[in-house]
């Protein structure tokens, strides 16, 4: 099977109470594809970078069986750059700089090979672009999207149009309330699923994540860590682990979706233990398995 990943690639500057890293690898497509690569070996990456994007990082993607033939390199622009500073609680942050650069004109044309991908994960980009990408696909088994309050508030009609075309949406609790207009997350989930998605994942940061389907409500906790070094890629690492497991197993039953939620949480918990991609860049499969078993122990009673 195959997993198509579309989203941003970035060179981020990250400041947390535990240190600072400048122009380090980031972006939704980066975390999604690398996280998923521990579960499935046919990952197709679509994105855009500038002339300053390190060739060594592209070689790293290729070493993880990530097909970068859909990666556009603009010779006259720099790579998307975000500079963020996290507060002591690590749940809030200030955006110091957002330089779209090459990403400003991102409007991907999907190649014939990539259009036939079985599973699709669309990172947080303009809902108009998400819709345009979905229209280019050839009967995928499952399409998952992420979005954010910027698009929900700025392009609400477009977000809802896109929702009508997808199978899964992953958002955080405040975004769920924005889309639904309801505070209670259970009722919010019901209203969002009426817009189209059959599966809804609500991320709750340090409080874990919720899964909703027609017949199931399931919750997985966040892994208890003494220190969180960099939460920037947590949600996208979750999405990569979730979709990587689905692509590996080809199973979207409620029971397997629950397992995918745990693997998503595993990858998110490993990602936040280091800056940038370092937490999931060179993992051993035994490390993933051990963390999965830790989750099993945590949730068993």
N, C-alpha and C positions, 0 to 999 in steps of 0.2 A: 504494500500500500504506500501512499505518498501523502506528505503533509506540506501544503503551501503556506508560507509565512510572509505576511506583508506588513510593513510598518517602518518605523524610524530606525536609523543607525546614527549614533551620535558620538561626539567626543565631549564628555562632561567634566565639569569641575565640581567636586563634591566636598562639602565641609560638614563634619559632624563633631560631636563632643570628643570623638576618638581620633580626630586627625583630618587631614585634607589631601585630596588627590586632584591633580590638574590634568585636563585633557585626557581623561581615561575612558575606556570603551563603555558605551551606553546605548540607549535606544531600545524601544519595545521589540523590534524584530530581532535584535541581538540577543536579548535575554530569552525570548520565546524559542528561537531556533536552537540555541546552545542547550537550554534546559531539555527540550524535546529530543535532542540528539542522543541522550542516554537511554532512550526507549525505542527509537525507530531510526532507520538508516537511509531513508529517502526523503530528505528535507529540501524544499525548494524556496530559496530566499529571494524576495523582491524588495528592493529599496534603492536609495540614492545616497551617494556620499560625494565629497569634494576631493580636490587634488591632495589635500593634507591627510587623507585617511591612510593609515599605515598598511603597506602591502603585507606585513607580517600578520596582521589581523585577518586579512582575507585568506592567507595561507592557513591560519588557525581554523577558520570556518571550514575550509576544504578538508582539513585533517579530521574534522568531526562529521564527515560525509554530508556537509551542507553544500548544496549546489548553488554557487554564486553567479551563475550565468545570467540571472535576472537582476544583478546588482549594477546599477548605472553609476559611472564615475564622471562627474562634471569637472572638466579641466580648468574652468574659469571661476569656480566657486569653492569656498571652504565647506567643510562638513558641519552639519547642524551642531550647535554648541549650547549647552544649558549649564548654568552655574547656580547651584542651590545650596542653601545653608539650613541644616536641620537644628531644631531646638533641642534642649536637653531631654525632653520626653520622647523625641524621635517620631512623634506623631504629627508634628507641625513643622513646616519649613517655609523659608522665604526664597523666592526666585529672584536672584540678583541680576541675571542676564539670560535672555533667550534670543539666540541668534539663529534664525531659521536657515540662512545660507542656502545650500543646495536643496534642502528639504522644502523651501518655499514654493518651488514649482513642481513638486512631486505629483505626478499624475500617471500612474503606471499602465503600460500596455502589456498584457499578459501574453506570453508566447503560447503557441499551440500545445507544446508539451506540458506547460504549466497549467493550461486551462483544463486539462483532464485530471487534475489532482483529485484524490479521493476525499481528503480532509483539508479544511481551510481555516487558518487562524488570522484574522485581520486585527492588527494592533490599533491603538488609539490614533486615528487620523480623521480628517474631515469626513462626515457621513456621506457627502456627495461622492467622494472618492471611493468609500467603502461600497456604496451602491453601484458605482460604475464598474468596480472590480467584479462584484458578484454577477453582474450582467454578462461579463465576459467568460464566466465559468461554464463548464459542460457537466451538468448533473452531478455535483459533488455529493458525497454521502452525508457530510455534516459541515456547516459553516458556523464559525464562532467569531463574535466581534467583541471588542472592548470599546469603551467610549469614556467621556469625562464631562464634568459640569460645564466646561467652556463651550462644548458643542450642544449639550442639552439645553443650555440657556440661550445660546446664540443662534442655533438652527434647530429648534424643537420639531418642526414639521419634517425636516430632512431626516432627523434621527428616527422618528416614528416610521417614515417610509422605509428606511433601511431595516428597521426591526421586523417589518412584515416579510422580509426576504431571508431571514436567518433562522438557524435552529437553536443557537446558544448565544446568550449575552452574559458577559462578566462585567460587573460594575461594583462600586463600593456602596455602603449603606446610604450615604448622603446623596449619591447619584440616583439610587433606586427611589428615594423619596422625591427627588426633583422630577423624574420621569412620570411617576405615578400620581404625584400631588397628594400622597398619603404618608403619614408618619409611621404607622405600624408596618413593619417589614413583611409580615405575613400577608396583609391585605395589599401592600405594595406589590409583592410578588404576583399575586393573582391578577392585578390590573396590568402589569407589564406583560405577562404571558398571554393575556388577551390580545395584545398587539401583534403577536406572531411567534415569538420564540417558544419552543417546547421545553427548553431547559434554561434555567436562570441560576447564576452563581452570584451571590452577594458577598463581597470581601468585607471583613470587619477588622482588618489590621491585627493588632495584638490580641483580638478576641476571636480570631479564626475566620471561618467562612461558612456560608449556608448554601445548600443545594436545594433547588425546587424543581420538581417535574410534575406531571399531571397526577401521579400517584404517590410521590415521595417527598418528604421534607427531611433533610439530613444536615447535621452540623459536624464540622471537624474543628478541633481547637488549634490555636497557634502553638507551635512547639516552644516550651519554656526555655529561654536562653538567658544566661547571665548578662551578656552584652550583645547589643545589636550595633554593628559597625556602620552599615550603610543600607537603609531600606529601599533605595531607589528602584532596584530591579525586582522587588519581592512579588508584585502582582503579575508581572510578565513572566517571571520564572515559574510562578504558579500555573499560568496559562500554558506554558511550554510543557510542564510535567503532566498536566491534565490532558492536553491534546496529544502529547507523545504517547501516553498510555492508551488512549483511544485508538490512535493509528496502529499501535502495536497489536492490540487485541481485536480490533474490528468489531467491537461490541459496545452498543449504547443502551444496554439494559440498565435498569435502575441500580442493580447490585454492582455492576461494573463501573457505573458513574460514581458511585461512592468510593470505590477503590481508586479511581482516577483523581477524586478530590484529595485523598490522602497523599497520593504521589505528587500532586500539585503542591500540597502543604510541605511535603518533604523538601522539594526543590526550593521553595521560597525560604524555608528555614535555613537551608545550607547557603543560599545566596546572601542573606543578610549578615552572615558571620564574617564577611570580608568586604573590602571596598570593591566597587565596580563588579566585574565578572569573576574576580579571583576566587570567590567561594564555590563556583560551579565550573571553573575552567578545566580542571584536571582531576575530576573525581574518579574514585574507584567504585565499581558496581557494588562492592561490599559495603561501602560507606552509605550508599543509597538504601541498600537492603537493611542495614542496621538502623538507620533513622526510621524506615518504614515500620520495623518491628517495635521501635520505641513508641511510635504513634499507636500501634496495636495495644501495647501495654498501657499507655495513657488512657485509652478509651474503653478498656475492658473492665467490667465489674460484675 
